[in-house]
Amino acid sequence: MKILSWNVNGIKAILRKGALQPVINDYDVIMLQEIRTNEIPLDIALSGSNLFPFPSKKKGYSGVLTISKIKPLSVIKGLGINEFDEEGRVLTIELDDYFIINAYFPRAGDDLNRLDYKIKFDLEIEKFMLELRKRKPVILCGDLNVARDKIDSTFWDEKEPGLTSEERGWINKILSTDFVDTYRFINGNKIEYSWRSYLEKWKAMRIDYCIVSSEIKDRIKDSKIIKIEGSDHYPVYLEIL
């Protein structure tokens, strides 16, 4: 199973740049975040894959899209919580062996005005993942908007969104018990970043992940950041045996 996850920072924009079309048929499942539209562009609609959009109610904002060559057993849109679901943040497909969750986590905000919202989302998606895991293993991919540790960021200020102790505390808690950061599992302490600031070129962080429930960690064949230009994020890749 070859999986690609990518915050495209606007699906229409990345298609205009010609960055998505070359890879659209190279993976079994592609998960896009921050699609910013409720329309499926023709380039994707004609791909022949199964398409599962979950846009935000607010135009030009957020939203996720999962593209799967495999027809899912079921599709779950959202977490069942309006304040998150109206922003189009989570879409889950169920395959034979596992659930695959496409997630765009909220950003805590430049002045941390959405930190409480972000932490509430973290806790709710954790509950959701654990409930699904009772049925079969879980794969979560997406923009989690948090850097785990100092090696995952070119700068360090715990008042910055994505670097707060609250955000890092949550992700490191689940990764110490129930789930595996596949990039670190394969690459050890290699330093790479999945996001770069357009405005402040020295700022970069690894905030995009593929995480799997621990019972399938031995099935992880590869996990990496792919240097495809077109967004302020690079896509992340996961291959499961």
BALOBA-1460 file (C-alpha; in Angstrom, 3 decimals):
// residues 241
<rec num="1" residu="m" x="0.000" y="0.000" z="0.000"/>
<rec num="2" residu="k" x="1.547" y="3.274" z="-1.183"/>
<rec num="3" residu="i" x="0.165" y="6.380" z="0.513"/>
<rec num="4" residu="l" x="0.864" y="10.064" z="-0.154"/>
<rec num="5" residu="s" x="-0.312" y="12.886" z="2.112"/>
<rec num="6" residu="w" x="0.051" y="16.533" z="1.106"/>
<rec num="7" residu="n" x="-1.119" y="19.917" z="2.352"/>
<rec num="8" residu="v" x="-1.517" y="21.519" z="-1.062"/>
<rec num="9" residu="n" x="-2.356" y="25.038" z="0.184"/>
<rec num="10" residu="g" x="-5.169" y="25.312" z="-2.357"/>
<rec num="11" residu="i" x="-5.877" y="22.493" z="-4.815"/>
<rec num="12" residu="k" x="-6.664" y="24.813" z="-7.718"/>
<rec num="13" residu="a" x="-3.392" y="26.661" z="-7.207"/>
<rec num="14" residu="i" x="-1.298" y="23.499" z="-7.116"/>
<rec num="15" residu="l" x="-2.998" y="22.181" z="-10.241"/>
<rec num="16" residu="r" x="-2.229" y="25.445" z="-12.044"/>
<rec num="17" residu="k" x="1.415" y="24.911" z="-11.117"/>
<rec num="18" residu="g" x="1.279" y="21.409" z="-12.616"/>
<rec num="19" residu="a" x="2.639" y="19.830" z="-9.427"/>
<rec num="20" residu="l" x="-0.126" y="17.350" z="-8.616"/>
<rec num="21" residu="q" x="-0.918" y="15.870" z="-12.029"/>
<rec num="22" residu="p" x="2.366" y="13.907" z="-12.432"/>
<rec num="23" residu="v" x="1.811" y="11.952" z="-9.191"/>
<rec num="24" residu="i" x="-1.953" y="11.486" z="-9.209"/>
<rec num="25" residu="n" x="-1.758" y="7.869" z="-10.423"/>
<rec num="26" residu="d" x="1.423" y="6.815" z="-8.611"/>
<rec num="27" residu="y" x="-0.140" y="5.970" z="-5.228"/>
<rec num="28" residu="d" x="-2.903" y="3.746" z="-3.934"/>
<rec num="29" residu="v" x="-4.245" y="6.453" z="-1.629"/>
<rec num="30" residu="i" x="-3.601" y="10.204" z="-1.848"/>
<rec num="31" residu="m" x="-4.747" y="12.461" z="0.986"/>
<rec num="32" residu="l" x="-4.850" y="16.192" z="0.369"/>
<rec num="33" residu="q" x="-5.321" y="18.842" z="3.022"/>
<rec num="34" residu="e" x="-6.246" y="22.521" z="2.759"/>
<rec num="35" residu="i" x="-7.979" y="22.042" z="-0.584"/>
<rec num="36" residu="r" x="-9.904" y="25.327" z="-0.130"/>
<rec num="37" residu="t" x="-12.773" y="24.468" z="-2.473"/>
<rec num="38" residu="n" x="-16.027" y="22.521" z="-2.612"/>
<rec num="39" residu="e" x="-15.518" y="21.687" z="-6.280"/>
<rec num="40" residu="i" x="-13.572" y="18.723" z="-7.682"/>
<rec num="41" residu="p" x="-11.252" y="20.013" z="-10.438"/>
<rec num="42" residu="l" x="-11.596" y="18.218" z="-13.765"/>
<rec num="43" residu="d" x="-7.995" y="16.943" z="-13.706"/>
<rec num="44" residu="i" x="-8.844" y="14.948" z="-10.570"/>
<rec num="45" residu="a" x="-12.408" y="14.041" z="-11.497"/>
<rec num="46" residu="l" x="-11.092" y="12.278" z="-14.621"/>
<rec num="47" residu="s" x="-8.386" y="10.342" z="-12.764"/>
<rec num="48" residu="g" x="-10.547" y="7.210" z="-12.554"/>
<rec num="49" residu="s" x="-10.034" y="6.885" z="-8.791"/>
<rec num="50" residu="n" x="-12.606" y="6.992" z="-6.012"/>
<rec num="51" residu="l" x="-12.908" y="10.576" z="-4.758"/>
<rec num="52" residu="f" x="-14.013" y="11.578" z="-1.269"/>
<rec num="53" residu="p" x="-14.078" y="15.327" z="-0.596"/>
<rec num="54" residu="f" x="-14.922" y="16.914" z="2.728"/>
<rec num="55" residu="p" x="-14.820" y="20.675" z="2.202"/>
<rec num="56" residu="s" x="-15.199" y="23.432" z="4.754"/>
<rec num="57" residu="k" x="-18.502" y="25.265" z="4.909"/>
<rec num="58" residu="k" x="-16.484" y="28.485" z="4.719"/>
<rec num="59" residu="k" x="-15.480" y="29.168" z="1.119"/>
<rec num="60" residu="g" x="-11.782" y="29.190" z="0.292"/>
<rec num="61" residu="y" x="-10.792" y="27.651" z="3.612"/>
<rec num="62" residu="s" x="-9.499" y="24.328" z="4.926"/>
<rec num="63" residu="g" x="-11.066" y="21.098" z="3.600"/>
<rec num="64" residu="v" x="-9.665" y="17.643" z="2.811"/>
<rec num="65" residu="l" x="-9.874" y="15.253" z="-0.141"/>
<rec num="66" residu="t" x="-9.001" y="11.554" z="-0.253"/>
<rec num="67" residu="i" x="-8.290" y="9.890" z="-3.601"/>
<rec num="68" residu="s" x="-8.257" y="6.089" z="-3.506"/>
<rec num="69" residu="k" x="-7.700" y="3.503" z="-6.214"/>
<rec num="70" residu="i" x="-9.311" y="0.985" z="-3.857"/>
<rec num="71" residu="k" x="-13.025" y="1.221" z="-3.211"/>
<rec num="72" residu="p" x="-13.476" y="1.606" z="0.573"/>
<rec num="73" residu="l" x="-15.739" y="-0.552" z="2.690"/>
<rec num="74" residu="s" x="-17.031" y="2.646" z="4.294"/>
<rec num="75" residu="v" x="-16.381" y="6.388" z="4.461"/>
<rec num="76" residu="i" x="-16.670" y="8.527" z="7.590"/>
<rec num="77" residu="k" x="-16.849" y="12.290" z="7.178"/>
<rec num="78" residu="g" x="-15.800" y="14.270" z="10.214"/>
<rec num="79" residu="l" x="-15.666" y="13.497" z="13.913"/>
<rec num="80" residu="g" x="-19.357" y="14.048" z="14.586"/>
<rec num="81" residu="i" x="-18.564" y="17.392" z="16.245"/>
<rec num="82" residu="n" x="-19.915" y="20.446" z="14.426"/>
<rec num="83" residu="e" x="-17.260" y="22.960" z="15.409"/>
<rec num="84" residu="f" x="-14.602" y="20.793" z="13.727"/>
<rec num="85" residu="d" x="-16.654" y="19.202" z="10.975"/>
<rec num="86" residu="e" x="-17.861" y="22.509" z="9.557"/>
<rec num="87" residu="e" x="-14.191" y="23.257" z="8.824"/>
<rec num="88" residu="g" x="-13.775" y="20.017" z="6.840"/>
<rec num="89" residu="r" x="-10.870" y="18.631" z="8.835"/>
<rec num="90" residu="v" x="-11.177" y="14.831" z="8.968"/>
<rec num="91" residu="l" x="-12.171" y="12.162" z="6.451"/>
<rec num="92" residu="t" x="-11.728" y="8.432" z="7.055"/>
<rec num="93" residu="i" x="-11.872" y="5.507" z="4.665"/>
<rec num="94" residu="e" x="-12.119" y="1.909" z="5.797"/>
<rec num="95" residu="l" x="-10.167" y="-0.698" z="3.840"/>
<rec num="96" residu="d" x="-9.909" y="-4.421" z="4.491"/>
<rec num="97" residu="d" x="-6.896" y="-4.210" z="6.805"/>
<rec num="98" residu="y" x="-7.139" y="-0.751" z="8.397"/>
<rec num="99" residu="f" x="-8.776" y="2.629" z="8.636"/>
<rec num="100" residu="i" x="-6.966" y="5.507" z="6.884"/>
<rec num="101" residu="i" x="-7.626" y="8.958" z="8.339"/>
<rec num="102" residu="n" x="-6.948" y="12.118" z="6.349"/>
<rec num="103" residu="a" x="-6.643" y="14.993" z="8.828"/>
<rec num="104" residu="y" x="-5.937" y="18.709" z="8.704"/>
<rec num="105" residu="f" x="-5.346" y="19.750" z="12.308"/>
<rec num="106" residu="p" x="-6.156" y="23.351" z="13.283"/>
<rec num="107" residu="r" x="-3.334" y="25.832" z="13.666"/>
<rec num="108" residu="a" x="-3.032" y="27.345" z="17.133"/>
<rec num="109" residu="g" x="-2.947" y="30.886" z="15.678"/>
<rec num="110" residu="d" x="-0.202" y="33.506" z="15.578"/>
<rec num="111" residu="d" x="-1.193" y="34.827" z="19.000"/>
<rec num="112" residu="l" x="-2.280" y="31.346" z="20.183"/>
<rec num="113" residu="n" x="-5.899" y="32.490" z="20.092"/>
<rec num="114" residu="r" x="-6.942" y="29.034" z="18.817"/>
<rec num="115" residu="l" x="-4.714" y="26.961" z="21.094"/>
<rec num="116" residu="d" x="-7.636" y="25.749" z="23.222"/>
<rec num="117" residu="y" x="-9.533" y="24.845" z="20.044"/>
<rec num="118" residu="k" x="-6.488" y="22.975" z="18.731"/>
<rec num="119" residu="i" x="-6.017" y="20.977" z="21.933"/>
<rec num="120" residu="k" x="-9.724" y="20.131" z="22.037"/>
<rec num="121" residu="f" x="-9.431" y="18.864" z="18.459"/>
<rec num="122" residu="d" x="-6.331" y="16.814" z="19.393"/>
<rec num="123" residu="l" x="-8.181" y="15.100" z="22.215"/>
<rec num="124" residu="e" x="-11.290" y="14.422" z="20.133"/>
<rec num="125" residu="i" x="-9.402" y="12.920" z="17.209"/>
<rec num="126" residu="e" x="-7.447" y="10.776" z="19.668"/>
<rec num="127" residu="k" x="-10.749" y="9.392" z="21.013"/>
<rec num="128" residu="f" x="-11.902" y="8.800" z="17.448"/>
<rec num="129" residu="m" x="-8.706" y="6.929" z="16.558"/>
<rec num="130" residu="l" x="-8.870" y="4.743" z="19.648"/>
<rec num="131" residu="e" x="-12.489" y="3.818" z="18.928"/>
<rec num="132" residu="l" x="-11.630" y="2.821" z="15.363"/>
<rec num="133" residu="r" x="-8.634" y="0.860" z="16.604"/>
<rec num="134" residu="k" x="-10.935" y="-1.435" z="18.545"/>
<rec num="135" residu="r" x="-12.086" y="-2.719" z="15.145"/>
<rec num="136" residu="k" x="-8.849" y="-2.720" z="13.112"/>
<rec num="137" residu="p" x="-5.506" y="-0.864" z="12.900"/>
<rec num="138" residu="v" x="-5.434" y="2.865" z="12.152"/>
<rec num="139" residu="i" x="-3.284" y="4.993" z="9.840"/>
<rec num="140" residu="l" x="-3.431" y="8.764" z="10.337"/>
<rec num="141" residu="c" x="-1.818" y="11.064" z="7.781"/>
<rec num="142" residu="g" x="-1.967" y="14.805" z="7.408"/>
<rec num="143" residu="d" x="-0.848" y="18.223" z="8.520"/>
<rec num="144" residu="l" x="-0.829" y="17.978" z="12.320"/>
<rec num="145" residu="n" x="0.476" y="21.549" z="12.744"/>
<rec num="146" residu="v" x="2.929" y="20.566" z="15.469"/>
<rec num="147" residu="a" x="6.660" y="19.842" z="15.621"/>
<rec num="148" residu="r" x="7.485" y="17.008" z="18.008"/>
<rec num="149" residu="d" x="10.892" y="18.201" z="19.203"/>
<rec num="150" residu="k" x="13.739" y="20.627" z="18.582"/>
<rec num="151" residu="i" x="15.109" y="18.584" z="15.693"/>
<rec num="152" residu="d" x="11.788" y="19.104" z="13.918"/>
<rec num="153" residu="s" x="12.093" y="22.887" z="13.653"/>
<rec num="154" residu="t" x="14.724" y="25.412" z="12.544"/>
<rec num="155" residu="f" x="13.682" y="27.745" z="15.378"/>
<rec num="156" residu="w" x="12.400" y="27.371" z="18.913"/>
<rec num="157" residu="d" x="9.922" y="29.536" z="20.758"/>
<rec num="158" residu="e" x="7.262" y="27.840" z="22.867"/>
<rec num="159" residu="k" x="4.931" y="30.785" z="22.280"/>
<rec num="160" residu="e" x="4.876" y="29.953" z="18.571"/>
<rec num="161" residu="p" x="1.993" y="27.890" z="17.141"/>
<rec num="162" residu="g" x="3.110" y="24.307" z="16.686"/>
<rec num="163" residu="l" x="5.832" y="24.586" z="19.328"/>
<rec num="164" residu="t" x="3.802" y="25.039" z="22.502"/>
<rec num="165" residu="s" x="4.262" y="22.545" z="25.312"/>
<rec num="166" residu="e" x="0.543" y="21.709" z="25.152"/>
<rec num="167" residu="e" x="0.659" y="20.721" z="21.481"/>
<rec num="168" residu="r" x="3.921" y="18.803" z="21.756"/>
<rec num="169" residu="g" x="2.726" y="17.142" z="24.944"/>
<rec num="170" residu="w" x="-0.274" y="15.678" z="23.162"/>
<rec num="171" residu="i" x="1.556" y="14.240" z="20.159"/>
<rec num="172" residu="n" x="4.427" y="12.848" z="22.191"/>
<rec num="173" residu="k" x="1.966" y="11.239" z="24.594"/>
<rec num="174" residu="i" x="0.195" y="9.235" z="21.897"/>
<rec num="175" residu="l" x="3.485" y="8.392" z="20.188"/>
<rec num="176" residu="s" x="4.900" y="7.026" z="23.423"/>
<rec num="177" residu="t" x="2.070" y="4.522" z="23.822"/>
<rec num="178" residu="d" x="-0.445" y="3.721" z="21.095"/>
<rec num="179" residu="f" x="0.983" y="5.031" z="17.820"/>
<rec num="180" residu="v" x="4.208" y="5.231" z="15.788"/>
<rec num="181" residu="d" x="5.695" y="8.217" z="13.935"/>
<rec num="182" residu="t" x="6.613" y="6.351" z="10.750"/>
<rec num="183" residu="y" x="9.145" y="8.951" z="9.586"/>
<rec num="184" residu="r" x="11.185" y="8.632" z="12.796"/>
<rec num="185" residu="f" x="10.732" y="4.831" z="12.774"/>
<rec num="186" residu="i" x="12.422" y="4.609" z="9.366"/>
<rec num="187" residu="n" x="14.765" y="7.603" z="9.434"/>
<rec num="188" residu="g" x="15.882" y="7.845" z="13.067"/>
<rec num="189" residu="n" x="17.107" y="11.349" z="13.936"/>
<rec num="190" residu="k" x="17.485" y="12.538" z="10.350"/>
<rec num="191" residu="i" x="16.679" y="16.239" z="10.116"/>
<rec num="192" residu="e" x="14.201" y="17.244" z="7.420"/>
<rec num="193" residu="y" x="11.259" y="19.618" z="7.290"/>
<rec num="194" residu="s" x="7.889" y="19.305" z="5.576"/>
<rec num="195" residu="w" x="6.868" y="22.979" z="5.754"/>
<rec num="196" residu="r" x="8.765" y="26.165" z="4.875"/>
<rec num="197" residu="s" x="7.576" y="29.721" z="5.417"/>
<rec num="198" residu="y" x="7.051" y="31.706" z="2.227"/>
<rec num="199" residu="l" x="7.755" y="34.989" z="4.022"/>
<rec num="200" residu="e" x="10.457" y="34.058" z="6.537"/>
<rec num="201" residu="k" x="12.705" y="31.723" z="4.584"/>
<rec num="202" residu="w" x="14.655" y="30.615" z="7.654"/>
<rec num="203" residu="k" x="11.555" y="29.123" z="9.238"/>
<rec num="204" residu="a" x="10.871" y="25.443" z="8.561"/>
<rec num="205" residu="m" x="9.245" y="22.627" z="10.551"/>
<rec num="206" residu="r" x="8.294" y="18.967" z="10.254"/>
<rec num="207" residu="i" x="4.567" y="19.214" z="10.914"/>
<rec num="208" residu="d" x="3.233" y="16.695" z="8.374"/>
<rec num="209" residu="y" x="3.069" y="13.074" z="9.500"/>
<rec num="210" residu="c" x="1.955" y="9.554" z="8.787"/>
<rec num="211" residu="i" x="1.241" y="7.797" z="12.076"/>
<rec num="212" residu="v" x="0.181" y="4.166" z="12.485"/>
<rec num="213" residu="s" x="-1.199" y="2.211" z="15.409"/>
<rec num="214" residu="s" x="1.635" y="0.250" z="16.989"/>
<rec num="215" residu="e" x="0.388" y="-3.217" z="16.053"/>
<rec num="216" residu="i" x="1.281" y="-2.614" z="12.380"/>
<rec num="217" residu="k" x="4.661" y="-0.931" z="12.853"/>
<rec num="218" residu="d" x="6.435" y="-4.038" z="11.538"/>
<rec num="219" residu="r" x="4.573" y="-3.576" z="8.256"/>
<rec num="220" residu="i" x="6.148" y="-0.151" z="7.654"/>
<rec num="221" residu="k" x="8.379" y="-0.494" z="4.579"/>
<rec num="222" residu="d" x="9.194" y="3.155" z="3.917"/>
<rec num="223" residu="s" x="8.343" y="6.649" z="5.131"/>
<rec num="224" residu="k" x="9.829" y="9.860" z="3.824"/>
<rec num="225" residu="i" x="9.358" y="13.490" z="2.885"/>
<rec num="226" residu="i" x="9.252" y="13.951" z="-0.898"/>
<rec num="227" residu="k" x="10.715" y="17.191" z="-2.232"/>
<rec num="228" residu="i" x="7.977" y="18.143" z="-4.686"/>
<rec num="229" residu="e" x="7.517" y="21.904" z="-5.080"/>
<rec num="230" residu="g" x="4.143" y="23.581" z="-5.496"/>
<rec num="231" residu="s" x="3.017" y="24.273" z="-1.927"/>
<rec num="232" residu="d" x="4.623" y="25.598" z="1.240"/>
<rec num="233" residu="h" x="4.446" y="21.944" z="2.361"/>
<rec num="234" residu="y" x="6.206" y="18.921" z="0.929"/>
<rec num="235" residu="p" x="4.194" y="15.697" z="0.685"/>
<rec num="236" residu="v" x="4.905" y="12.809" z="3.036"/>
<rec num="237" residu="y" x="5.021" y="9.210" z="1.832"/>
<rec num="238" residu="l" x="4.221" y="5.962" z="3.590"/>
<rec num="239" residu="e" x="4.493" y="2.429" z="2.264"/>
<rec num="240" residu="i" x="2.871" y="-0.398" z="4.217"/>
<rec num="241" residu="l" x="3.424" y="-4.065" z="3.424"/>
